[in-house]
Amino acid sequence: METNRFERETVSITQRRQRGITLVELLVVLGILALISAVVVINVLPERDRAAVRKAQIDIGVLSTALDQYRLDMLNYPTTEQGLEALRTLPSNTRRADNYRPGGYLKTMPLDPWGNPYQYAIPGEHSAYDLYSFGADGERGGEGLDADIGNWQEN
């Protein structure tokens, strides 16, 4: 019987100690979680911005390739008025319509990472044609994320 009473007292003391966590313990855990969250946010947000710029550069490369294929078939680039839509559907009043690739040169027209259409102008200020995104602000010029991203820039 002695052994059982001792075991019951030990279990009873252990149960009292394990009833819950203290406010200090809770505050320490919350502080650690806040610190980890801050470190993640500081390190992840700039990567998201860099990824958006890189996506725009890749899209411009894909569109440039499609424009070059269009030129090979049609012997010239689409006019500014025809725009990039000429890569998806045959423009009206095209002289070499029989050379146009069945199904077009792109299945879908991508938007830049900020949801705006890519800009196209021929003749271009920087090359035979200019293909570019206005950047995060959606306006010509700017610096940083707001800077224009074009086919004339090195990747």
C-alpha positions, 0 to 999 in steps of 0.5 A: 500500500505504501508504494501506491500512495507514493506513486499517487502523490508523485502523479498528483504533483506532476499533474499539477505542474503540467496544467498549463503554460505560464504567461511568460512562456507564451510571450517568449514563444510569440516573441520568437515567432515575431522575430522569425516572421520579420526575418522571412519578410525582410528576405522574401519581399525583395526576391519577389520584386526581382522575380517580377523583373526577371519574368518581364525580361523572359517574356520580352525574350519570348515575344522577340523570338515570336517577332523574329519568326513572324519576320522570317515568314512575312518578310517584315515585322508587324507595324505599330498599328498591327501591334503584338496581336499580329503574333496571334491572329493574321492582320487584315490587309496583309500582303503575304497572308499565305505565309502566315503560320497556321495558329499564329506565333503565340497561343496567348499574349502575356501581360507583364508581371504587373498586369499591363500589356507589353508595349511595341513600337517600330521603328524603335528608338533603341533597335529595329523595334522596341518591345518593353514593359513600363515596370511596376508603376505602368508609366514611361521612365522611372527608377528601380522597380518603376524603370522600363524593361526593354529588349534593348537592355542586357539581361 
